Amino acid sequence: MLTHLDEPETFIAAMPSPPPDRDAERALVDRARGGDVGAFEALYRANVGRVYALALRLTADRRDATELTQDVFVHAWRRLGTFRGDAVFATWLHRIAVNSLFMRVRGDRRRAARIGAPGDDATGDEPPAALDAGYARVVDVEQAVDLERAIAALPPGARRVFVLYDILGYRHEEIARLTGLAEGTLRAQLHRARKLLMEALDR
C-alpha cells in the first residue's frame, strides 16, 4: 500500500536527483510492482521535481500543481503494471500528468455546464505565478524568469497549447485528442500565446 510521500515543493528548491540509468530504473520499477514502497519512493524522488515543474507550467498555480503532481504519482503507483519500459519512466509520468490535467479540465467544464457558470477556458485569465522551476533553455537567469512569468500569465487555453506544442513537442492532432478541441482552434491559441509572449518579453 502506498504510504504518504513528501510534498513536491520539498524538492524543488534543489535540483532534482539525476534519473537512474535504464537498467537501474527498470529494477526499481520491478521492485515497486512487487509492493516495495521504498523503490517507488526512489522513483518519486528522482522525478518529482520535473513532474512538478511541468504541472506548474501547465496550471500556473502552485496549489493546483502540487495536487496534480500528487495525482500523477498516485496514478503511477496504481498503473505500474502498464509501464512496459519502452520509454523512460519520466516520459511515462509526463504523459500521465498531461492526461490527468485534461481529465480535470473536462470535468470542470462538465460541472460548469451543469450549473450554468460562465467562463471560457480557452480565453479566460488566471493570475500569474512566479515559476522558479522548469525547463526554460535560457542562459540569462533574469530572462528565464521573465519568460516563465510570461508563460504563467497566458490565458489557460493558450498556455496549455504552448507548453504542449512548443515545450513538450506534442503534435496538433495529439493535443486535439487530449483537449477535444479542433486543430484550427489549437493553432489559433498557439498563435495567440506566441504573440502575447513576444509582447510581454518586449516590454
C-alpha positions as CSV (number, residue, x, y, z in Angstrom):
1,M,0.0,0.0,0.0
2,L,1.3,3.4,-0.9
3,T,2.4,5.5,2.1
4,H,2.5,9.3,2.3
5,L,5.2,10.8,0.1
6,D,6.7,14.2,0.9
7,E,5.2,17.3,-0.7
8,P,6.8,18.0,-4.1
9,E,7.7,21.6,-3.1
10,T,10.1,20.0,-0.6
11,F,12.3,19.0,-3.6
12,I,12.1,22.0,-6.0
13,A,14.4,24.2,-4.0
14,A,17.2,21.9,-5.1
15,M,17.9,20.4,-8.5
16,P,16.0,17.1,-9.0
17,S,18.0,13.9,-8.5
18,P,19.5,12.7,-11.8
19,P,17.4,9.9,-13.2
20,P,18.8,6.4,-12.8
21,D,20.2,4.5,-15.8
22,R,17.6,2.4,-17.6
23,D,18.6,-0.9,-16.0
24,A,18.6,0.6,-12.5
25,E,15.3,2.3,-13.2
26,R,13.7,-0.9,-14.5
27,A,14.9,-2.7,-11.4
28,L,13.2,-0.1,-9.2
29,V,10.0,-0.4,-11.2
30,D,10.0,-4.2,-10.9
31,R,10.6,-3.9,-7.2
32,A,7.8,-1.3,-6.9
33,R,5.4,-3.6,-8.8
34,G,6.1,-6.2,-6.1
35,G,4.9,-3.8,-3.4
36,D,8.3,-2.3,-2.5
37,V,7.3,1.2,-1.3
38,G,11.0,2.2,-0.9
39,A,11.7,1.5,-4.5
40,F,8.7,3.6,-5.6
41,E,9.8,6.5,-3.3
42,A,13.2,6.3,-5.0
43,L,11.4,6.8,-8.4
44,Y,9.4,9.6,-6.8
45,R,12.4,11.5,-5.6
46,A,14.2,11.1,-8.9
47,N,11.2,12.5,-10.9
48,V,9.1,14.7,-8.6
49,G,11.0,17.9,-9.4
50,R,10.5,17.5,-13.2
51,V,6.8,16.5,-12.8
52,Y,6.1,19.4,-10.5
53,A,7.8,21.8,-12.9
54,L,5.6,20.5,-15.8
55,A,2.5,20.7,-13.6
56,L,3.4,24.3,-12.6
57,R,3.8,25.3,-16.2
58,L,0.5,23.7,-17.2
59,T,-1.5,25.2,-14.4
60,A,0.3,28.4,-13.4
61,D,-0.9,27.8,-9.8
62,R,1.2,26.3,-7.0
63,R,-1.6,24.6,-5.2
64,D,-3.0,23.1,-8.4
65,A,0.5,22.0,-9.4
66,T,1.0,20.3,-6.1
67,E,-2.3,18.5,-6.3
68,L,-1.7,17.4,-9.9
69,T,1.8,16.1,-9.0
70,Q,0.4,14.0,-6.2
71,D,-2.3,12.7,-8.6
72,V,0.4,11.7,-11.1
73,F,2.3,9.6,-8.6
74,V,-0.9,8.0,-7.2
75,H,-1.9,7.1,-10.7
76,A,1.6,5.9,-11.4
77,W,1.6,3.6,-8.4
78,R,-1.7,2.1,-9.4
79,R,-0.7,1.7,-13.0
80,L,2.8,0.4,-12.7
81,G,1.7,-2.8,-14.3
82,T,1.0,-0.9,-17.6
83,F,4.5,0.6,-17.8
84,R,6.3,-1.5,-20.4
85,G,9.6,0.3,-20.3
86,D,9.5,1.4,-24.0
87,A,10.1,5.0,-22.8
88,V,12.0,6.3,-19.8
89,F,9.9,6.5,-16.6
90,A,10.0,10.3,-16.7
91,T,8.3,10.4,-20.1
92,W,5.6,8.0,-18.9
93,L,5.0,10.2,-15.9
94,H,4.7,13.3,-18.2
95,R,2.0,11.5,-20.2
96,I,0.1,10.8,-17.0
97,A,0.4,14.4,-16.0
98,V,-0.9,15.7,-19.2
99,N,-3.8,13.2,-19.3
100,S,-4.6,13.9,-15.7
101,L,-4.7,17.7,-16.3
102,F,-7.1,17.4,-19.2
103,M,-9.3,14.9,-17.4
104,R,-9.6,17.7,-14.7
105,V,-10.3,20.3,-17.3
106,R,-13.1,18.2,-18.9
107,G,-14.6,17.6,-15.5
108,D,-14.5,21.3,-14.7
109,R,-16.2,22.1,-18.0
110,R,-18.9,19.5,-17.3
111,R,-19.5,20.9,-13.8
112,A,-19.6,24.4,-15.2
113,A,-22.1,23.4,-17.9
114,R,-24.4,21.7,-15.3
115,I,-24.6,24.8,-13.1
116,G,-24.6,27.3,-15.9
117,A,-21.4,29.0,-14.8
118,P,-19.9,31.5,-17.2
119,G,-16.4,31.0,-18.3
120,D,-14.2,30.3,-21.3
121,D,-11.3,28.1,-20.6
122,A,-9.7,28.9,-23.9
123,T,-9.6,32.7,-23.3
124,G,-10.1,33.3,-19.5
125,D,-7.4,34.9,-17.4
126,E,-5.6,33.4,-14.4
127,P,-3.3,35.3,-12.0
128,P,0.3,34.8,-12.9
129,A,2.5,32.7,-10.6
130,A,6.3,33.0,-10.1
131,L,7.7,29.9,-11.7
132,D,11.1,29.0,-10.3
133,A,11.4,25.5,-11.7
134,G,11.2,24.2,-15.2
135,Y,12.9,23.6,-18.5
136,A,13.4,27.0,-19.9
137,R,16.6,26.8,-22.0
138,V,17.7,30.4,-21.5
139,V,21.2,31.2,-20.3
140,D,20.4,34.5,-18.7
141,V,18.6,33.9,-15.4
142,E,16.7,37.2,-15.5
143,Q,15.5,36.4,-19.0
144,A,14.5,32.9,-17.9
145,V,12.4,34.3,-15.0
146,D,10.7,36.8,-17.3
147,L,9.9,34.0,-19.8
148,E,8.4,31.8,-17.0
149,R,6.3,34.6,-15.7
150,A,5.1,35.4,-19.2
151,I,4.1,31.8,-19.7
152,A,2.3,31.7,-16.4
153,A,0.4,34.9,-17.3
154,L,-1.0,33.4,-20.6
155,P,-4.7,32.6,-20.7
156,P,-5.2,29.0,-19.7
157,G,-6.1,27.5,-23.1
158,A,-3.3,29.3,-24.9
159,R,-0.8,28.4,-22.1
160,R,-1.6,24.7,-22.3
161,V,-1.3,24.6,-26.0
162,F,2.0,26.5,-25.9
163,V,3.5,24.2,-23.3
164,L,2.3,21.0,-25.0
165,Y,3.3,22.1,-28.5
166,D,6.4,24.3,-28.2
167,I,7.9,22.9,-25.0
168,L,6.9,19.2,-24.8
169,G,6.7,18.6,-28.6
170,Y,3.2,17.2,-28.9
171,R,1.7,17.4,-32.4
172,H,-1.6,19.3,-33.0
173,E,-3.5,16.1,-33.7
174,E,-2.3,14.7,-30.3
175,I,-3.3,17.9,-28.5
176,A,-6.7,17.8,-30.3
177,R,-7.3,14.3,-28.9
178,L,-6.4,15.4,-25.4
179,T,-8.4,18.5,-25.4
180,G,-11.3,17.7,-27.6
181,L,-10.7,21.0,-29.5
182,A,-10.4,21.4,-33.3
183,E,-6.9,21.7,-34.7
184,G,-7.8,25.1,-36.1
185,T,-8.7,26.3,-32.6
186,L,-5.4,25.0,-31.2
187,R,-3.4,26.7,-33.9
188,A,-5.2,30.0,-33.2
189,Q,-4.5,29.6,-29.4
190,L,-0.8,28.8,-30.1
191,H,-0.6,31.9,-32.4
192,R,-2.1,33.9,-29.6
193,A,0.2,32.5,-27.0
194,R,3.3,33.3,-29.1
195,K,2.1,36.8,-29.8
196,L,1.3,37.5,-26.1
197,L,4.7,36.1,-25.1
198,M,6.6,38.3,-27.6
199,E,4.6,41.4,-26.4
200,A,5.4,40.5,-22.7
201,L,9.1,40.0,-23.3
202,D,9.4,43.2,-25.4
203,R,8.2,45.4,-22.6
